[in-house]
Amino acid sequence: MWIAAERKDGESCLAAYGARDLDLDHIEYALLARALRDMAARVMTEEDRPGVDAWGFRRFAKLERDLDMFRPFCLPT
């Protein structure tokens, strides 16, 4: 899933691996959890300050786009 979310051609990645009947709520939770872990890791280690928003905040910003990409591969809600 992370590979698809990070690639510009995520849909083709999901299709190539035969993704289907995914749970959109689970994907949303996983993407949010990943963003929070990335934010916490960067803030706690003060890595790349002042650009601490390089990972987690960027993941939050693209959450809706990522969910739209996964939606066709998910069970209907």
Chimera marker file (.cmm) of the C-alpha trace (Angstrom):
<marker_set name="trace">
<marker id="1" x="0.000" y="0.000" z="0.000" r="1" g="1" b="0" radius="0.5"/>
<marker id="2" x="2.784" y="2.480" z="0.862" r="1" g="1" b="0" radius="0.5"/>
<marker id="3" x="4.366" y="2.009" z="-2.532" r="1" g="1" b="0" radius="0.5"/>
<marker id="4" x="1.106" y="2.907" z="-4.267" r="1" g="1" b="0" radius="0.5"/>
<marker id="5" x="0.574" y="5.964" z="-2.050" r="1" g="1" b="0" radius="0.5"/>
<marker id="6" x="4.062" y="7.266" z="-2.803" r="1" g="1" b="0" radius="0.5"/>
<marker id="7" x="4.048" y="6.761" z="-6.553" r="1" g="1" b="0" radius="0.5"/>
<marker id="8" x="2.644" y="9.094" z="-9.176" r="1" g="1" b="0" radius="0.5"/>
<marker id="9" x="1.251" y="6.023" z="-10.967" r="1" g="1" b="0" radius="0.5"/>
<marker id="10" x="-0.261" y="4.480" z="-7.833" r="1" g="1" b="0" radius="0.5"/>
<marker id="11" x="-3.366" y="3.256" z="-9.641" r="1" g="1" b="0" radius="0.5"/>
<marker id="12" x="-1.318" y="1.179" z="-12.073" r="1" g="1" b="0" radius="0.5"/>
<marker id="13" x="0.668" y="-0.230" z="-9.152" r="1" g="1" b="0" radius="0.5"/>
<marker id="14" x="-2.541" y="-1.289" z="-7.388" r="1" g="1" b="0" radius="0.5"/>
<marker id="15" x="-3.921" y="-2.784" z="-10.597" r="1" g="1" b="0" radius="0.5"/>
<marker id="16" x="-0.682" y="-4.663" z="-11.319" r="1" g="1" b="0" radius="0.5"/>
<marker id="17" x="-0.760" y="-6.279" z="-7.876" r="1" g="1" b="0" radius="0.5"/>
<marker id="18" x="-4.424" y="-7.207" z="-8.232" r="1" g="1" b="0" radius="0.5"/>
<marker id="19" x="-5.702" y="-4.989" z="-5.437" r="1" g="1" b="0" radius="0.5"/>
<marker id="20" x="-9.448" y="-5.349" z="-4.909" r="1" g="1" b="0" radius="0.5"/>
<marker id="21" x="-11.992" y="-5.394" z="-2.110" r="1" g="1" b="0" radius="0.5"/>
<marker id="22" x="-9.810" y="-3.176" z="0.084" r="1" g="1" b="0" radius="0.5"/>
<marker id="23" x="-11.287" y="-1.495" z="3.150" r="1" g="1" b="0" radius="0.5"/>
<marker id="24" x="-11.184" y="2.284" z="2.709" r="1" g="1" b="0" radius="0.5"/>
<marker id="25" x="-11.524" y="2.919" z="6.459" r="1" g="1" b="0" radius="0.5"/>
<marker id="26" x="-8.496" y="0.724" z="7.102" r="1" g="1" b="0" radius="0.5"/>
<marker id="27" x="-6.509" y="2.525" z="4.407" r="1" g="1" b="0" radius="0.5"/>
<marker id="28" x="-7.441" y="5.929" z="5.831" r="1" g="1" b="0" radius="0.5"/>
<marker id="29" x="-6.375" y="4.821" z="9.311" r="1" g="1" b="0" radius="0.5"/>
<marker id="30" x="-3.092" y="3.417" z="8.000" r="1" g="1" b="0" radius="0.5"/>
<marker id="31" x="-2.289" y="6.573" z="6.028" r="1" g="1" b="0" radius="0.5"/>
<marker id="32" x="-3.092" y="8.815" z="9.002" r="1" g="1" b="0" radius="0.5"/>
<marker id="33" x="-1.040" y="6.649" z="11.359" r="1" g="1" b="0" radius="0.5"/>
<marker id="34" x="1.910" y="6.757" z="8.966" r="1" g="1" b="0" radius="0.5"/>
<marker id="35" x="1.688" y="10.547" z="8.725" r="1" g="1" b="0" radius="0.5"/>
<marker id="36" x="1.629" y="10.869" z="12.519" r="1" g="1" b="0" radius="0.5"/>
<marker id="37" x="4.614" y="8.540" z="12.929" r="1" g="1" b="0" radius="0.5"/>
<marker id="38" x="6.564" y="10.504" z="10.328" r="1" g="1" b="0" radius="0.5"/>
<marker id="39" x="5.724" y="13.793" z="12.012" r="1" g="1" b="0" radius="0.5"/>
<marker id="40" x="6.647" y="12.499" z="15.454" r="1" g="1" b="0" radius="0.5"/>
<marker id="41" x="9.942" y="11.027" z="14.270" r="1" g="1" b="0" radius="0.5"/>
<marker id="42" x="10.980" y="14.244" z="12.607" r="1" g="1" b="0" radius="0.5"/>
<marker id="43" x="9.932" y="16.462" z="15.503" r="1" g="1" b="0" radius="0.5"/>
<marker id="44" x="11.417" y="14.252" z="18.236" r="1" g="1" b="0" radius="0.5"/>
<marker id="45" x="14.794" y="14.012" z="16.516" r="1" g="1" b="0" radius="0.5"/>
<marker id="46" x="14.601" y="17.591" z="15.218" r="1" g="1" b="0" radius="0.5"/>
<marker id="47" x="15.842" y="16.175" z="11.954" r="1" g="1" b="0" radius="0.5"/>
<marker id="48" x="16.204" y="18.657" z="9.112" r="1" g="1" b="0" radius="0.5"/>
<marker id="49" x="14.933" y="21.592" z="11.150" r="1" g="1" b="0" radius="0.5"/>
<marker id="50" x="13.299" y="23.955" z="10.145" r="1" g="1" b="0" radius="0.5"/>
<marker id="51" x="11.944" y="21.673" z="7.387" r="1" g="1" b="0" radius="0.5"/>
<marker id="52" x="10.404" y="19.325" z="9.913" r="1" g="1" b="0" radius="0.5"/>
<marker id="53" x="7.162" y="19.243" z="7.920" r="1" g="1" b="0" radius="0.5"/>
<marker id="54" x="8.823" y="17.495" z="4.995" r="1" g="1" b="0" radius="0.5"/>
<marker id="55" x="7.169" y="14.111" z="5.601" r="1" g="1" b="0" radius="0.5"/>
<marker id="56" x="4.170" y="13.865" z="7.891" r="1" g="1" b="0" radius="0.5"/>
<marker id="57" x="2.556" y="17.168" z="7.051" r="1" g="1" b="0" radius="0.5"/>
<marker id="58" x="2.941" y="16.427" z="3.358" r="1" g="1" b="0" radius="0.5"/>
<marker id="59" x="1.232" y="13.068" z="3.891" r="1" g="1" b="0" radius="0.5"/>
<marker id="60" x="-1.677" y="14.817" z="5.631" r="1" g="1" b="0" radius="0.5"/>
<marker id="61" x="-1.943" y="17.300" z="2.777" r="1" g="1" b="0" radius="0.5"/>
<marker id="62" x="-2.357" y="14.540" z="0.189" r="1" g="1" b="0" radius="0.5"/>
<marker id="63" x="-4.616" y="12.252" z="2.217" r="1" g="1" b="0" radius="0.5"/>
<marker id="64" x="-7.778" y="12.975" z="0.227" r="1" g="1" b="0" radius="0.5"/>
<marker id="65" x="-5.955" y="12.496" z="-3.075" r="1" g="1" b="0" radius="0.5"/>
<marker id="66" x="-4.557" y="9.168" z="-1.861" r="1" g="1" b="0" radius="0.5"/>
<marker id="67" x="-7.972" y="7.980" z="-0.671" r="1" g="1" b="0" radius="0.5"/>
<marker id="68" x="-9.471" y="8.899" z="-4.048" r="1" g="1" b="0" radius="0.5"/>
<marker id="69" x="-6.781" y="6.772" z="-5.707" r="1" g="1" b="0" radius="0.5"/>
<marker id="70" x="-7.575" y="3.746" z="-3.484" r="1" g="1" b="0" radius="0.5"/>
<marker id="71" x="-11.390" y="4.115" z="-3.658" r="1" g="1" b="0" radius="0.5"/>
<marker id="72" x="-11.890" y="2.179" z="-6.945" r="1" g="1" b="0" radius="0.5"/>
<marker id="73" x="-10.051" y="-0.791" z="-5.398" r="1" g="1" b="0" radius="0.5"/>
<marker id="74" x="-12.218" y="-0.827" z="-2.252" r="1" g="1" b="0" radius="0.5"/>
<marker id="75" x="-15.413" y="-2.517" z="-1.232" r="1" g="1" b="0" radius="0.5"/>
<marker id="76" x="-18.474" y="-0.304" z="-1.713" r="1" g="1" b="0" radius="0.5"/>
<marker id="77" x="-19.445" y="1.612" z="1.402" r="1" g="1" b="0" radius="0.5"/>
<link id1="1" id2="2" r="1" g="1" b="0" radius="0.2"/>
<link id1="2" id2="3" r="1" g="1" b="0" radius="0.2"/>
<link id1="3" id2="4" r="1" g="1" b="0" radius="0.2"/>
<link id1="4" id2="5" r="1" g="1" b="0" radius="0.2"/>
<link id1="5" id2="6" r="1" g="1" b="0" radius="0.2"/>
<link id1="6" id2="7" r="1" g="1" b="0" radius="0.2"/>
<link id1="7" id2="8" r="1" g="1" b="0" radius="0.2"/>
<link id1="8" id2="9" r="1" g="1" b="0" radius="0.2"/>
<link id1="9" id2="10" r="1" g="1" b="0" radius="0.2"/>
<link id1="10" id2="11" r="1" g="1" b="0" radius="0.2"/>
<link id1="11" id2="12" r="1" g="1" b="0" radius="0.2"/>
<link id1="12" id2="13" r="1" g="1" b="0" radius="0.2"/>
<link id1="13" id2="14" r="1" g="1" b="0" radius="0.2"/>
<link id1="14" id2="15" r="1" g="1" b="0" radius="0.2"/>
<link id1="15" id2="16" r="1" g="1" b="0" radius="0.2"/>
<link id1="16" id2="17" r="1" g="1" b="0" radius="0.2"/>
<link id1="17" id2="18" r="1" g="1" b="0" radius="0.2"/>
<link id1="18" id2="19" r="1" g="1" b="0" radius="0.2"/>
<link id1="19" id2="20" r="1" g="1" b="0" radius="0.2"/>
<link id1="20" id2="21" r="1" g="1" b="0" radius="0.2"/>
<link id1="21" id2="22" r="1" g="1" b="0" radius="0.2"/>
<link id1="22" id2="23" r="1" g="1" b="0" radius="0.2"/>
<link id1="23" id2="24" r="1" g="1" b="0" radius="0.2"/>
<link id1="24" id2="25" r="1" g="1" b="0" radius="0.2"/>
<link id1="25" id2="26" r="1" g="1" b="0" radius="0.2"/>
<link id1="26" id2="27" r="1" g="1" b="0" radius="0.2"/>
<link id1="27" id2="28" r="1" g="1" b="0" radius="0.2"/>
<link id1="28" id2="29" r="1" g="1" b="0" radius="0.2"/>
<link id1="29" id2="30" r="1" g="1" b="0" radius="0.2"/>
<link id1="30" id2="31" r="1" g="1" b="0" radius="0.2"/>
<link id1="31" id2="32" r="1" g="1" b="0" radius="0.2"/>
<link id1="32" id2="33" r="1" g="1" b="0" radius="0.2"/>
<link id1="33" id2="34" r="1" g="1" b="0" radius="0.2"/>
<link id1="34" id2="35" r="1" g="1" b="0" radius="0.2"/>
<link id1="35" id2="36" r="1" g="1" b="0" radius="0.2"/>
<link id1="36" id2="37" r="1" g="1" b="0" radius="0.2"/>
<link id1="37" id2="38" r="1" g="1" b="0" radius="0.2"/>
<link id1="38" id2="39" r="1" g="1" b="0" radius="0.2"/>
<link id1="39" id2="40" r="1" g="1" b="0" radius="0.2"/>
<link id1="40" id2="41" r="1" g="1" b="0" radius="0.2"/>
<link id1="41" id2="42" r="1" g="1" b="0" radius="0.2"/>
<link id1="42" id2="43" r="1" g="1" b="0" radius="0.2"/>
<link id1="43" id2="44" r="1" g="1" b="0" radius="0.2"/>
<link id1="44" id2="45" r="1" g="1" b="0" radius="0.2"/>
<link id1="45" id2="46" r="1" g="1" b="0" radius="0.2"/>
<link id1="46" id2="47" r="1" g="1" b="0" radius="0.2"/>
<link id1="47" id2="48" r="1" g="1" b="0" radius="0.2"/>
<link id1="48" id2="49" r="1" g="1" b="0" radius="0.2"/>
<link id1="49" id2="50" r="1" g="1" b="0" radius="0.2"/>
<link id1="50" id2="51" r="1" g="1" b="0" radius="0.2"/>
<link id1="51" id2="52" r="1" g="1" b="0" radius="0.2"/>
<link id1="52" id2="53" r="1" g="1" b="0" radius="0.2"/>
<link id1="53" id2="54" r="1" g="1" b="0" radius="0.2"/>
<link id1="54" id2="55" r="1" g="1" b="0" radius="0.2"/>
<link id1="55" id2="56" r="1" g="1" b="0" radius="0.2"/>
<link id1="56" id2="57" r="1" g="1" b="0" radius="0.2"/>
<link id1="57" id2="58" r="1" g="1" b="0" radius="0.2"/>
<link id1="58" id2="59" r="1" g="1" b="0" radius="0.2"/>
<link id1="59" id2="60" r="1" g="1" b="0" radius="0.2"/>
<link id1="60" id2="61" r="1" g="1" b="0" radius="0.2"/>
<link id1="61" id2="62" r="1" g="1" b="0" radius="0.2"/>
<link id1="62" id2="63" r="1" g="1" b="0" radius="0.2"/>
<link id1="63" id2="64" r="1" g="1" b="0" radius="0.2"/>
<link id1="64" id2="65" r="1" g="1" b="0" radius="0.2"/>
<link id1="65" id2="66" r="1" g="1" b="0" radius="0.2"/>
<link id1="66" id2="67" r="1" g="1" b="0" radius="0.2"/>
<link id1="67" id2="68" r="1" g="1" b="0" radius="0.2"/>
<link id1="68" id2="69" r="1" g="1" b="0" radius="0.2"/>
<link id1="69" id2="70" r="1" g="1" b="0" radius="0.2"/>
<link id1="70" id2="71" r="1" g="1" b="0" radius="0.2"/>
<link id1="71" id2="72" r="1" g="1" b="0" radius="0.2"/>
<link id1="72" id2="73" r="1" g="1" b="0" radius="0.2"/>
<link id1="73" id2="74" r="1" g="1" b="0" radius="0.2"/>
<link id1="74" id2="75" r="1" g="1" b="0" radius="0.2"/>
<link id1="75" id2="76" r="1" g="1" b="0" radius="0.2"/>
<link id1="76" id2="77" r="1" g="1" b="0" radius="0.2"/>
</marker_set>
